[in-house]
């Protein structure tokens, strides 16, 4: 951060957009958590069979992985473009297949 002549601290170029992208990642992740919780609740209430719940759970995880990886790609590209480092987010997924 740089301080200008008026004593105002200025963010490095691209930092504000990086924070917006990080917020998007967090919101997406929270949304996925909410989807998982809704599915768990529906299963407890007997609205889905075990097979249906398994399929829906897989869909939520695959879709979620895709969405988070896309946001992470945008974060990585943005960091590269502006020479920023962002070690707080990493879309690492283990393959359980």
C-alpha positions in Angstrom: 0.0 0.0 0.0 1.2 3.5 -0.8 0.4 6.7 1.0 -0.3 9.7 -1.3 0.4 13.3 -0.5 -2.9 13.7 1.4 -2.0 10.8 3.8 -4.6 8.5 2.1 -3.4 4.9 1.8 -3.9 3.6 -1.7 -4.4 -0.1 -2.5 -2.1 -1.6 -5.1 -3.6 -1.9 -8.5 -5.9 -4.8 -8.7 -6.2 -5.3 -5.0 -9.9 -4.2 -4.8 -10.9 -6.5 -7.6 -9.0 -9.4 -5.9 -11.0 -8.8 -2.7 -14.2 -8.9 -4.7 -13.2 -12.2 -6.3 -12.3 -13.6 -2.8 -15.7 -12.5 -1.6 -17.3 -14.3 -4.5 -15.4 -17.5 -3.7 -16.5 -17.3 0.0 -20.2 -16.7 -1.0 -20.1 -19.6 -3.5 -18.6 -21.8 -0.8 -21.2 -20.8 1.7 -24.0 -21.4 -0.9 -22.6 -24.9 -1.4 -22.7 -25.5 2.3 -26.3 -24.4 2.4 -27.2 -26.8 -0.5 -25.5 -29.7 1.4 -27.5 -28.9 4.5 -30.8 -28.7 2.6 -30.1 -32.1 1.1 -29.2 -33.6 4.5 -32.5 -32.1 5.9 -34.5 -33.5 3.0 -33.0 -37.0 3.5 -33.7 -36.9 7.2 -37.3 -36.0 6.4 -37.5 -38.9 4.0 -38.1 -36.9 0.8 -35.3 -38.8 -1.0 -34.3 -42.4 -1.1 -30.7 -43.2 -0.4 -30.0 -43.6 -4.1 -31.5 -40.3 -4.9 -29.7 -38.6 -2.1 -26.4 -40.1 -3.3 -27.0 -38.8 -6.9 -28.0 -35.4 -5.7 -25.1 -35.2 -3.4 -22.7 -36.1 -6.2 -24.3 -33.4 -8.4 -23.9 -30.8 -5.7 -20.3 -31.7 -5.2 -19.4 -31.8 -8.9 -21.2 -28.5 -9.6 -19.7 -26.9 -6.6 -16.2 -28.0 -7.5 -16.7 -26.6 -11.0 -18.0 -23.2 -9.7 -15.2 -22.9 -7.1 -12.5 -23.9 -9.6 -13.8 -21.3 -12.0 -13.6 -18.5 -9.4 -10.2 -19.7 -8.4 -9.0 -19.6 -12.0 -10.2 -16.0 -12.1 -8.4 -15.2 -8.9 -5.2 -16.8 -10.2 -5.4 -14.9 -13.5 -6.1 -11.7 -11.7 -3.1 -12.2 -9.4 -0.9 -13.0 -12.3 -2.0 -9.9 -14.3 -1.3 -7.5 -11.4 1.6 -9.3 -9.8 -0.3 -10.1 -6.7 0.1 -13.1 -4.4 -2.9 -14.8 -2.9 -2.2 -17.8 -0.8 -5.5 -17.7 1.1 -7.5 -19.6 -1.5 -6.7 -22.8 -3.2 -9.1 -25.0 -5.1 -7.5 -28.3 -4.4 -9.8 -31.3 -4.7 -9.0 -34.9 -4.0 -10.4 -37.4 -6.4 -12.3 -40.0 -4.4 -13.2 -42.1 -7.4 
